[in-house]
């Protein structure tokens, strides 16, 4: 949650919903669909219309995903990305591609028309070698080479009031109603908003193309299978840490079920040439890279969120988990969902809260407003709140806006949604909001990747104990390094740690 992009949660400005919808709708007219097989080098050149789409979308993607991560790691990812993208035939000149390493703590990668390719630093940290990096980027380029965008767009528009974005996720609380959009937006997490859910056939075709690109570039083609395996393990761990086997982490939500594709990727790689993995080169390149939340965007630490620059902190209710985005913090649980965000503030809390409610529904939809707005003080911070009840296709719901005045020109607010009568589940969170001191803010340290060499006598548990977490140290270490509890470490072997 970056200070510069900390905006209100709303249809007009919250998480770039409206602008990206318009952009995606433009794909229908500009990008031709194809169902024919696409082979490496025969994708069809990038068109002028596709270049325009990419140029217009690129700044929005940067804003949504924390901006570009710069430095040596970015330069390395750019080089690998351009090399693998050139295998697609979309463009022969490597400079025709724009490859960006994103400063985002979620596992995601994508590509858009016009030669724009992206991966987050979090996903790169999960990889074990350069071939896996090339495989993920090649998979995303494969979606563009096969022109999957228009096919996804048409299916999404047929089934959702949010058009292209609504296909990503459906609310567990709300159906197709005047508040359906609100429920869907609250259910989304930052990295899901600007990407779409692919069909199984599209995923398999992108896997096939990525594997072909790997082989063509000389990489070990089995790298696609191994990185999918790592993603499947990360998905399982994320679900365990969130306390539910039903949660779907970010990359899995837009690239469904990597576990089911691992075997197919291994089979497809059989007999294809290519041996390069560049493991040591890759590990050396990512050593020192930021991992998890960037303190400039706030830090999620278990159920706690702390923003050292904006100088506040709060705690999620028991049984809820937090996901930090560039523009908002999402709070999710079985009994409700919410977000923390901000909007312009002129010193009038009643006007502020009414404005938040007014932005929750789209143009032409019935507006909702609370029966009354009540004033209070939370840990010395002036605050106000209101709750509105609304009827939906799946029953009544309560929508609450709880706002805090940090100064006469700065305010933040929670928007939460629960089934009718359940709004009090968020009361502990509302009352936990507090200012933090300068010393507490300065104590917030970023986590980073530390590549270490295994020494004689090192054990899995011993190395895992050095991980900068209070829980699941061993589990995190094993998944990060594609190891199991039965793995045997060898002196001289390089492994990744997450340290402060």
N, C-alpha and C positions, 0 to 999 in steps of 0.2 A: 504494500500500500504506500505508494510514493507520494510525498508531500505535493509535488507539482501536479500530479494527476488524481489527487484525492477529491473525487467529485460526487455529486449526489447520485443515489440509486434511483434511476427513473428511466422512463422510456426515451426521453429526449437526450439525456446526457450520460446516464449511468451505464458504464461499461460499453460505451459506443454502440449500443443496440441499434439505434435508428440508422446511423450512417452506414454501418456494415450491412444491414439488411438491404439498403438501397444499392449498395455496391454489388452484393450477391445477386440481386435481381438482375443487375446489368449483365451478369454472366450468361443468362439465358439467350440474350440477343447476340452476344459477342463470341461465345465459345461453342464451336460445333461439337456434337456428340459423335462418338464412334463406338461400335460394338465389335468391330473387326479386331483380330489379333494385332498387337503392336510388337514389333521386334526391334532390338537395339539398333540404333542408327536410322530407323525408318519411321520415326514418330511424326514427321511433318514439322517444318520449321516454325518457330515462334512467329506469330502474325503481329502486325502493327496494333490490332485491337487488343491482343493479349498483352502486349507491352504496355499499352495504356492502362489496362486493368491493374497490372502489377504495380505500375508507378503510383496509381491512386490508392491502392490498398496498402502499400508498404509502410507509409507513416502511421496508419491505423494499427497495424500489427505491432510496430515498435512501441507505440503508446500502450497497447493492451498488455504486452508481455514484458514490461519493465525496461524497454530500450535495449540497445545493443550492448553486449558485453565486450569490452575492448581489451586489447593487449595481445600477448603472444598466443594465448589459447585461441582467441578469435582468428588470428592470422592462420593458425594451423588448421582450424575447422574450415576456413574459407578455401584454403588450398585443396584439401581433401574433397570438399563439396564440389568445387568447380571441375575437378578431375573426373569424378563419378558422373556428374551431370552431363559432361561432354559425351559420355557413352550413349546417351539417349537419342541423339540426332536432332534434338530441338534446336540446337545451335552448335556449330563446330568450334567457334572461338570461345575460349574460357571466359573472356571478359564480358560475354553476353549474359553471364549468370551473376546474380547478386546473392551471396551466401552470408547469412547472418547468424551469429551465436547470440542468443537472447539471454538477458539477465533475469531469468525466471526460475523460481524454485519448484516448478512442476515438471513432470516428465511429458514432454511433447515435442513433436517435430511435424513439419508440414511444408508444402510447396504450393505456390499459386501461379497462375498463368503469367507469362512474361519473363520466366527464368528466375523467379525469386524463391529461395530455399532457406528454410529456418530449422534450427534445433535449439532447445534450451540447454543451458549449462548443466541442469540437473540430469537430463537424459544422457548427456555426454559422460557425466561422472559415473553412470551405471555401466557404461561400456568397458570392455576389457582390452580392446585393441583397435587399431586403425581400420581394419577390415569391417568391424562391426559399425563403426562410425560411417563408413562408406555405404554399408548395407542399409542403414536407416535412412540416410539421405537419398540413396538410390531408390528405395521404396517410395519415398515421397515424390521424387521426380517421376517415377512410374505412374503415379496417379495423374500427373499433369500430362505426361506423354500420351496416356490413354484417353485424355479429355473426359475424365470422370465428373468434372464440375457440373456440366449441364444436366447430366443424368440425376445427380443428387438434388439439384435445384428443382427439377420438375417434380420429383417425388415429395420433396419437402413442402412445396407450395400446395399440393393437393390435400395435405393432411394437417396443417397447422396455421393458427392465426398469426404466428410469428414467421410464417414463410420459411425461408431457408434456415433460420436459426432454430425454429421450433422443433425441428426434427432431432435435435441433439438430445433432449431429455424431456420427460413429462413429469409433471408435479405429482407427488404422492397424495397431495391434499386437494388439488383443484382439477377440475375437468375443463371442457371447452365452454367457458363462461366469460362474463365481463372481467373477472379477476383471473382468468386462466393464464393470461400473460404474466401477471404478477407471480403466480405460483410457479410457473416455469422458470422465470428469471431467478427467483429465490433458490430454486433447486440447482441452478447452474453454478459451476465454478469457473474462475477466470479463464483458464486455458481452453474451456469447452466452447466459449462464446463465438470464437472466430473460425472454428473448424466444424466439419460436418461428419455425421456418422456414415461410413461407407458400407455398402452391401458386402456380403461375404464374397461374392464373385469378384467385386472390384478389389477387395483386399488381396485375394489370391492372385489376381492378375498383377497387382503392384508388387507382391512378393516375387512372382516369377520374373518380372522385369528387373527388379532390384538384384536378384541373383544373377541374371544374365549380364547386367552392368558390372557386377563384381568380377565375374569371370573375364569379361572383356577387358577390364582394367588390370587384370593380373592378380586380383585378390582371391583369397580362399573363399569359394562360394558358400561354404557352410556357415560363414559368419552371419548370414541372415537368420539361420536357425538358432544359433547360439544367443544372439541378441534378443530374439523373440522369447527364448527360454528365460533369459534374465528378466525381461519385462513381465513374464508370467509370474516369476517368483516375487518380483517387486509388488505386483498387484496383490498377491496373496498376503504379503507382509503388511502392506498398507491397510488392507481390510482388517487384519488382526489388530493392528495398532488403533484403528478407528473403532474397534469393538464390535464389528459386524462382518459377517461373511458375505453380506449383500451389497456392500459399498463398492462402487466402481471408480477406481482412480482415473486421473485425467486422461492419460494416453489411451487407456482401455476403453474409455467412453466414446472416443472417436475412431479407435482402431480396435474393434471388438475381438475379445477372446484370443490373445496371442498364443495361449497354451494349445488351442486346437489346431494352430497352424504350424507348430514346431515340426511335427513329423513330416508334413507335406514339404516344408522348406528343406529338410534334410534329404528327402527323396529327390527333390528337384535339383539339388546340388550335385547329386551323384554323377560322375562321369564328366563333369565340366572342368576345364583346366583352371588353374590358379592356385597359388600357394602362399601369397604374401599376406601376413597379418600385421607386421610392424608393431608388435606388442610393446617392446621397450620404448620405441620412439613415441608411441601414443601416451604411455604412462609418464614419460618425461615431460611431454607437452602439457598435460593437464595438472601436473604437480603444482599445488598452490592455488588452484582455481577455487573461487567462492562456491560454497555448498549450502543448500537450504536458503533461508530467507536472507535478503540483504537488509542490514539494519536501517538503511535509508528508507526502506519500505515497511519497516516494522518487523518484529520477530514473533513467530509462533513457537512457544515452548510448552508442549503438552496442551493443557487447557488454558494456558495463559497467553495473552498478547501484550506486547510492550512496544511502544514506538518511541525510540530515544530522541528523535528529532522533534516530533510533535509533543513529546513529554506527557504521555498518558499510558495507562495500562488498564486491562480488564480481564475477567476470567469467565470462560464459558460455563454454563450449568453442567452439573454432573450428567454424564451420558451423551454429551454433545462434543463434536470436534470442530476445530477451526482450520480454515484454509485461507491463507493470505494471498490476495491478488494485488495487482498494481493500483487499482482504484478503490478497492473495498476489501473488507474481511468477511468471509462467509462463515456462518455458524449453522451446523447441520446436526440433526438428531431425528430419532423416530417420531417424536411428538411435536416437532416444529422446525422451522428454518428461519434464518435471518441474515442480515448484513449490517455491518457498520460502515458508514460513509459520511460525507459532508456535502454541504451546498453553500452558496453565498449567504452571508448573514449580515443583517443591518441593525441588529440589536433588539429585534422584536421576536420573542420566542413563539408567540401565538401565530404570527405570520409565517415564521419558519416552518412550524409543524404543519400548518395548513398547506403550505407550498409543497412539502414532501408528500402529503396525502394526495394533493392534486396531480402530482406527477406519476402516481402509481398506476393510473389507468390511461389508456391511449385516447386519441382524438375520437370523438363520437361515442365513447363508452360512458356509462353512468359513473359519475364521480362519487367517491366515498369520503366522508369527513367524520371525525369523532363527535359524539354528542357534547363533550366538553373537553377542554384542555386544562389539566391540573398542574400546579406548580409544586416544586419540592426542591430539596437540596441533597446532593449526593456527595458525601465526603468533601464538603465545602464548595462543591461546584453547583452553581444555579442550574436547575433542570426543569423540564416540563414534559408532559406526556399525554397522549390520548389514544383511545382504542375505538375502532369502528368495526361493527359486525356486518358481514355481507353474506348473501346467499349465493351458492354456487351449484353446479350440477351434481356435486358430491356432498352437499350439505352446507351448513353455515360455518363460517370461519371468522376468527378474530384477527384483525390487522392492527398492530401497535406501532406507533412512532414514539420513541423516547429520546429526547434531545438534551444536549448539554451545552451550556454557554461557557466557553473557555476564555473569551474576551468579547468586547463589544463588536468585534468584527470577525470572530471565528467561533463556529459551532460544529458539533458532530452529532450524529444520530444513529440509533439502531432502528431498523425496520424489521419486524418479526411477524410471522404468520403461523397460526395454530388452528386446530379445530376449535369450534365455539366452546367457550368455557375453559380453555386450556392456556390462556395467555399468561397466567401466573408462573408457568414453568420457567420463564425468562427473568423473573424478579431478582434472583440472586445475581444474574449477570448485570442487570441494570444498576444494582446497588454496589457492584464491584468496581465501577469506573472510578479512577482516581488519577490525580496528577502524580508525576514522579519527579524526584529531585534531580539536580544536575549530576550528582555523584552516582545515582542509580542509572541514569541515562548513559553516563560514560562507562559504566560497568558492562554494558551490552556489547558483546564481542561477536563478530561473524565466525561462522564455521568455514573451514577450508579443507580441501583434499590434500592429504600428505602421503606421498608415495614413499614407502619405506622398504628396505631390503631385509628379508627374513634372515635372522642369525641362528646359529646353532643353539638349540634349547628353546627357541620361541615356540609357543603353542597358540592354537586358535583362540582360546579363552584369554591368554595373556595379551595378545595383540588386541583383541576385542575390548578389553578393559581400558584401552587407551582412547576408545571412541568417545566423542564429546556429547554423550547422551546419558540421561538418568535411567533409561529403561531399554530393554531389548538390545543391549550392546552386542551380544554374540550374533543374534539374528540379523541385525543391521550389517555387521561386518561380513557375514557369510554371503548375504545377497549382494552386497556391494562388490564382492570379489568372485562371484559365481562359484562359491565353495559350498561344501556340505559339512556336517559335523563329523563325517568320516574322512574328510580330506586330510592328506598328510603334507605338511609344509616341508619345503626343501630349502636348505641354506642357499642364499643367493637369489631366491625367488622374490619378485617385487609384488607388494600388495598395497591396496589403498586403505587409508584411515581417514576418518573425519575428525578433525581437531579444531580447537579454538586458536 
